[in-house]
Amino acid sequence: MLYIDMDYFFAACEEVRHQELKGKPLVVGSSPESEKLKGVVQTCNYEARAFGVHSAMRTSEAYKLNPNMAYVQADWNYYEEISKRIMTLLSGYKARMEADSIDEAVLEFEVGSYEEALAIGKEIKGIVRDKTGLPCTIGISSGKIFAKMVCDSAKPDGLKAVGQDGIKEFLKDRSVGKIPGVGRKTEEKLAAIGIKTIGDLSQADPMVLIDLLGSFGKELFILANGTDTSSIVDNANVVSIGRERTLDSNAHSMREVESLIKMLTKEVIGEVRRNNFVFKSIGVKARYSDFTDRLKSRSLNNYSDSEELVLKTATSLLSDLVKEKPVRKIGVRVSSLASRGGQKSLF
Ligand SMILES: [Mg+2]
């Protein structure tokens, strides 16, 4: 799989339209003066990182590190527009593709060798830079998780592949926190039993890991031993009917999104019935305030066009996602469509 992640995306987008800022330390986020020192760095370019500035840092702290940086207010509509252009470029490739966040995507190619995959990676980097002016990093490996980790290790403007024969060596000395999905809490739990690196993890007793972390412990053990079975949710080429909407303000609980789920469900069902469709899969999407996306879906045993079922399922799927982080946008979708008459699968 090939994982593509745009480099310092929001700041790079600003450099494209503010050429005069290129080469100077630049922070995207409200300036330290404008919000009484309460703003947060959304992202910053590498010139700013050289001073120790990083995303999620208070702009007041960034200001202390270097009082002479440029500040640009985040312009989400502009970034989403550019993101759409990049995703469109990527979806031109004959590959299964999942958009992972506003500036990250993973593509699954049928290729014969890593050399071939690297050649495709090089071509994608060139096309993205030509068409958008933006740099990106590409990581290639056997599964989505490994590809993302390889990508992270090659930033910025990198292109790197790690094949099956090199993956254990690649993982060995990295801290467990480098595995996508391993947060601070899991890291602490593992550290408490003496596991700090992925190499430690690979030699742990799997039963102990399962005791500690449930099925996630088993997944981690398998990953640490060089097998990544993570699959992608093909959300670029799915034929589906869906609606999504950005919230007025970030939601922290289901209570805040209940009425929106109802509304989106009504709209989706309206279109399903107008087209005389039935569906066999129900999915949801949450875009978090940090612009990462999470998708979840559930397959049904039988075709349906029930509004009640969509509402119930979407609510239950989203309640898992809303718990994790503040949510900025939600979506409801049905797929595996068939026409009502013969119930023959259309797609
Ligand atoms: Mg990025």
Boltz pocket constraint, residues with backbone or C-beta under 6 A from the ligand:
constraints:
  - pocket:
      binder: B
      contacts: [[A, 5], [A, 6], [A, 7], [A, 8], [A, 9], [A, 103], [A, 104]]
      max_distance: 6.0
